[in-house]
Amino acid sequence: MIDIKKIYHKYRSKLPILVFILFILFLLQYRLSSLLGGMNFNEINSINGTKNLTNILNNGVDLPYNLIQFFVNNLSPSSIYYFRIIPVIASIPMLIFFYTHLQNHYGKYTAPLTTVLIASSAWLLHSSRTATPDILFVSVIALLWFHTYIRTSKNYNLIFMIAILIAVFLTYIPGLIWFVILGYLWERNILKALIKKLNKNYFMSIILIGILMLIPLILSVVRYPNNLFSILGFPVTSPNLLDSTKLFIMIPINLFYENTYNPINWLSNLPFLDFATSVFFIIGVYQLIKNWQHNYSKVLLISFLFGGFLYSLGGPVSLTILIPSTYLIVASGLSFLIDRWFEVFPKNPISRYVGLSILSIAIFSIFFYQTRSYFVAWPNSKNVKSYYYQHPG
């Protein structure tokens, strides 16, 4: 007979995580096909572009996503739900990676609060509920999860296999190969020490598997050399320096002041970040600059700036690439505030919980503001509706 109480006591520490995952799943797929009456032209182009396997292989970029969309395409679904559920599913492991990394790096309070912020942000909801590969840019968070994993696991064979799989997957996404290189430079000493502990045959076999997995991408570049620009995150034609400078300068304006981005993905005139999150972000930047001597601070700020640089080139990289680094900086700000509060009240449990309660109320206020912006204000905008059409069929 199954002992329910025994199972409960064994896994109760993981229960909040399970409840959170289920809630996020509900939020991400809520009215997935009915929030707006059709698809925007980006979704239509993405779906039409994956109807033919030859086109997918010739392009090479975003291959993992496009192969899944090709499979869904051939099922001839009658609802756009089946196309939009693909990016929803893709976003779940990234949110888990995000939470796991924060829990190990910032502690038990910052991790759930910041994960609520990123999961409920209209910015992520737009990216993860649109039938395009745009959500894949968030996959850069896998590198920071690996930064945590490589320090907590002793299974060297598995660590190396995961490192190769992450590197291969991110190489398929426009511009993320640079972050793979940055990640290697960051972890090179640990990785070199790890490789020395591996069996030589195992090492060579995993490397060979990684190369085999990259063959479709390599062949696409051989056939169509311009694909190399997409892999690097660059536009095919030389970017206009003035236009790129304007796009880069507009990033903080889009984040903090007003939207000049794309009405397909955002409500006009509202910034990406609300006031409270902006404050956390600014405090986070201050904290990271203050601790510039730490490699983590350097990697995080460089990732944000370089992601903005790739976007400003006007190539295949969208502003979605900034979601992970933005909310990791927000996490740094939140952690700073929590730590300072606990320093003031190191032993007074009432004061500690009052501080956490106030912060939690602020977080959930942001949650309701962001979800209302996405689920209520955005789909009811006349400007937004004009960009949506019926299912392409």
ABEGO torsion letter per residue (X at the ends): XBBAAAAAAAAAAAAAAAAAAAAAAAAAABGAAAABABBBAAAAAAAAAAABAAAAAAAGBGAAAAAAAAAAAAAGBABAAAAAAAAAAAAAAAAAAAAAAAAAAAEAAAAAAAAAAAAABAAAAAAAABBBAAAAAAAAAAAAAAAAAAAABABAAAAAAAAAAAAAAAAABBGAAAAAAAAAAAAAAAAAAAAAABBAAAAAAAAAAAAAAAAAAAAAAAABAAAAAAAAGBBABBBBAAAAAAAAAAAAAAAAABBABBAAABBBGBBABBAAAAAAAAAAAAAAAAAAABAAAAAAAAAAAAAAAAAAAGBABBAAAAAAAAAAAAAAAAAAAAAAAAAABAABAAAAAAAAAAAAAAAAAAAAAAAAAAAAAAAABAAAAAABBBBAX
